[in-house]
Each structure stands twice: as C-alpha cells, then as structure tokens.
Amino acid sequence: MREINASATNVGRRRRGRGPLLVLLGLLLLALLEIFVLIQVGEQVGALVTLLLLVGFSVLGVWLMRREGGRAWRELRRAVQAGETPSRQIADTILVVMGGPLLVLPGFVTDAVGLLLALPVTRPVFRPLLEASIARRVFLDLGTVRAKPSSSTSGRGSTRGRDTADEVIEGEIIDED
C-alpha cells in the first residue's frame, strides 16, 4: 500500500513541476498568435479600425465582466442562502472571472475566448470542462488511486461472472511519514 501512495504523490509532483514551463510556452504561443491575427486584421481593415476594435472590445469586456460577474455572484449567494449546492453558480462565477480579463487584454484571440467564457449562452458549453478539470485536480492532489480487484478465482476475491469495470473500492490513504 505504501508504494501506491508514493506513486500517486510523485505523479502529482511531476505534473506541478512542468506546469510553469507549459504556462510560459502557452503564453508565448498565444502572444505570437495574437500578433499574427492583429497583422491580418490590420491589413484587411486598417490600423485605425483595428485599434478602435481593440479598445471597443476592452470596454465591452469591462462592462460584461461587471454585469455577468455581478449576476453570477448574486446567483451564487441566492443558492447558498436557499441551501442548494451551488456548483453551477460557482462554475459560472469562475468562468466569468476567467473570461472578463481575457476581454480586457488587447487581442482578438483573447477577446473571442473571453466572450465564449463570459456570455451566459456559451457558459453551459464550458461548465462541464471546468468541472472535469477541477475534479481531476482535486483527485490528483488527494492521491486518489484507481485499482481493479484481482482476478483470482478462489475465496472472497472471486470476480467470476461479474463485471468489475465499474466496481468502486472505497478506501483511505494514510500517510505514515
């Protein structure tokens, strides 16, 4: 059992070690993509119109972030006061908080992603992706390990005649350090 715990913990540490490098690489690629798109738009509509579009999207981003952020926050408070589980409201709040600043940043790619995250009609598309990402992160940090029962045919461990693909084995990880 100790080997499984160490293995799960090491996987989590390896992924965290690569995280900053991947974020830096992603930001570099995003900057290059934004420059390319800005040049393409500038060639099509002119530099002044491109600049006005960027400023307009930034103003729209501030307005949308205030409007949708306030709405998401009110819905979150209402759900908590009503005693409901506010998972949808928490996801919406996170998506607006992520989308708003992307709209404020100069660039058409970040504006498009920010609009998709912040608009109420498109948030339901991203909500399951956010929930899955959070769940993966939580289970990785907790050191959750998936295990299959042995396929022995003797005693209580027998799985003959049963489908064990969806069987859940509950357990607890105890760190003895």
N, C-alpha and C positions, 0 to 999 in steps of 0.2 A: 504494500500500500504506500509506503514511503516513496518508492520510485515514481509512482504515478503523480504524487503531489509535487515532487521536484520537477518532473517533466512538464506539468501544466504551468508551474511558476516560471520555468525557463522559457517556455514559448512566449508567455506574456512579456518577459523582459526583452527577448529578441525583437519582438514587434515594436515595442516602445523605443528601442534603440534606433530603428530605421525610420521612425515617424518623422522626426525633424528633417531628415535628409529628403524624404519623399515630399514633405510640405514645401521645402525650398525648391525642389525640382518642379513641383506643380506650379508654384508661383512664378518661376522663371518661364515655364511654358505658357502660362496664362498671359504674362506680360508680352511675350513675343506674339501670341495670337491677337491680343488687343491692338498692338502696333500694326500688325498686318491688316486687320479689319478697319482700323482708323484710316490707314492709307487708301484702302479700297473705297471706303465711303467718301473720303475727301476727294478722290479722283472723280467720282461719279457726281457729287452734288456741290463740291467746292469747299474750301477751308472754312469760310464764314458759316455756312449752313451746318457743317459738321460740328463746329464749336457751339452753335446755338442748340443743336440737338443734344450735345453732351450736357450743357447747362440745364436744358429743359428736363432731361432725364434725372439729373441730380435733384432739381426742385421737386419733380414728381416723386422721387424716392423719399425725400424728407416728408412730404405730405402723406404718402401712402404708409410710411413707417409709423407716423403718428396716428393716423386713422385706424389702420389694421392692428397695430400694436395695442392701442387703447381698447379696441373691440375684443381682441384675443385676451387681454388681461381681465377685462370685465367678465367675459365668459368663464375664465378660469376661476375668478373669485366667486361667481354665481354657483358654479358646480361644486366648489368646496363647501360653501355655505349650505347648499342643498344636500350635502352628504353623499354626493356622487363621486365616483372615481374619475378624476379629471384628465384621463390620459389623452383624449382628443384635444382638449384645450391646452394641455402642456405642449403637445406636438405642434399645434398651431402657433403658440407663442414662440417656440424655438424657431420655427420656420420663418416667421415674420422678423424675428431678431436677426436671423441669418440673411434674409432677403433684403431688408431695408438698407443696411450698409453697402451691399453689393450695388444697389441702385444709386447710391450717393457717389461711389467710386467712379472716376471717369473711365468710360469704355463701353462699347456696345455689347460685348460678350457678357460682362458682369451685369449690365443692365438687363439683358434678356434672362439670365439665370435669376437675378433678383426679382424680376417681375413674376416669373414662374413660381418662386418660393413665397412671395408676399400676397399674391392675388388670391382671394377666397375661392375662386372657381378652379384654380390649379393646385391648391394646397392638398386636397384629398389624394392627388396622384403621388405626392412626395411623402405623405404621412406614413404609409407602410414602410417605405425605405428608411425613414428616420427611426421608426420603432425597431426595425430589424437591426439597424446599426447600433442603437443603444443596447438592445438585448445582447448582441454579440460582445460588446464591450463589457457589459456587466458580468456576463458569464465567464469571459476570459479573465477578468480581474478577480473573480471569485474562485478561479481554478476549477471550474466545472469540467468533469471528465465523463465522456460517454463510454460505456462499457457494454459489451454483449455477454450474456451468460454463456458458459462453456457448453459445448455440445455433447457433454458426456451423457451416457445413457443409463447410468446407474444412480440410484438414490434420488435425493430431492432435486439434484441439478438437472434432471432429465428434461429435455425440451422436445422429445419425440412427439410428433403430432401437433405441435403448437407453433404458431408463427411468432417469433421473438423479435421481429424487426421493429415493432413499435412498443416493445416492453420497456417500461421505465423502472430503473433500480434507484430507489432513493437512498441517499447516504449523506455522510457528513465528513468534511475534510478537517482533520485535526493536525495542526502544525505543532510538532513536538520540540521546536527549537527554543 
